Amino acid sequence: MAQRFALMIDPADADSDRADFVDTFTTVDAAAPALSVGELSTQRGDGVFESIGVVDRHAQEVVPHLERLAHSARLCDLPAPNQTQWHHAIDTAAAGCGDGEYVIKLILSRGVEHGPTPTAWVTVAPAADFTHARESGVRVVTLDRGYDLDVAQNAPWLLLGAKTLSYAVNMAALREAHRRGADDAVFLSRDGFVLEAPTASLIIRVGDRFLTPAPNGGILHGTTQLSVYEHLAARGFAAEYARIPASELTSVDAAWLVSSVRLAAPITAVDGVEIPVDHALTRELNEYLLSPRD
Ligand code: PLP
């Protein structure tokens, strides 16, 4: 989707107590060049980002996204983002959206080599239409992620809990899923546990229990999964973190891939084996996810 709007940000110190950041924002032509050729985000994918869903001008779950941006920055030894400044940038971007669904991206790059500051910017674009995935679901294949569940503790330089700009592997996994006739992929650890999808978290239902892989197992902690868990807990369901053996995926009562822009996509088949779809709960989850959430 074409970008509609872009805002360059002159990053303020995290502890700056100024209340107004207007003079740190520069609106740029979203279709024109804006970055230096020396940018490490484009040369090495060296930076972190967030994708925030916007529904009818309301940016969803801004604080959890900003907290994850700060967490990703910490893991990558990038300067801490000023939360108030980024919040104002998101408000500015959301105000420029129309009715319907949009996506705001926050990007914090290491900047130019030996440059003075990181490079930071925000973009806005209309969201793709995900009605089909939300209503008819997605077929997934399982793909080996190539490491054991404990790799995040043993090799923190792999930056596994960070949402880095280096998504070439995630995109390659999606292409492999398409080659195998599926819509999406679910990564498995080498030692046989379920991780996440290339751009979404996985939630399964077993009876009245909901389970998702623990976020310390080398995956991104999804803001949508957290939000869905709040909703499920309010409905009286047990919603827990667990080690989920890959073999359990085909014996679930329902499963979803959840993410900020596509929202809840029910899984209809795993490696060609059909699994039950809970259409009523899927509808309820997407109604909830489309309602204003802070
Ligand atoms: N896991 C990965 C690898 C992702 O890229 C994403 C989102 O892009 C998610 C999980 C879901 O995160 P969120 O719900 O915050 O969008």
Boltz pocket constraint, residues with backbone or C-beta under 6 A from the ligand:
constraints:
  - pocket:
      binder: B
      contacts: [[A, 51], [A, 196], [A, 197], [A, 198], [A, 199], [A, 200], [A, 201], [A, 220], [A, 221], [A, 222], [A, 223], [A, 224], [A, 225], [A, 258], [A, 259], [A, 260], [A, 261]]
      max_distance: 6.0
